[in-house]
Amino acid sequence: QVHLVESGGGSVQAGGSLRLSCAAFGLPSSLYAMGWFRQAPGKEREGVSCISSGGALTHYADSVKGRSTISRDNAKSTVYLQLNDLKPEDTAVYYCAARNQATINTVEAMCAPGTTFNFRGQGTQVTVSS
């Protein structure tokens, strides 16, 4: 049985940093593209950042470009999202998701609105205060 478990969320002040982790249990992660998504109350889901199965290709939303880094360690079946210079508008539930790399052409497509996933986690809350 596959479980994606996020950790690392919390409450920080604007300008602070957080490192989110997503551990994929029971998933051959090297076969899956992974992504971080967020959703704030009353807002649509946003694809924050996505990474290819091997880690060579990455994509970032314009809203976080330049202040976030996605990475993965397939030996540990874990994907990370480093968020720096956090802003109040980054406040949301962040969750990770996985999709079989063979069924998605690009990391941009992985992050696109409406993309479906094979698996997703429950999410971790990030709250940024001004």
Secondary structure, 3 states (H helix, E strand, C coil): CCEEEEECCEEEECCCCEEEEEEEECCCHHHEEEEEEEECCCCCCEEEEEECCCCCCEEECCCCCCCEEEEEECCCCEEEEEECCCCHHHCEEEEEEEEEHHHCCCHHHHHCCCCCCCEECCCEEEEEEC
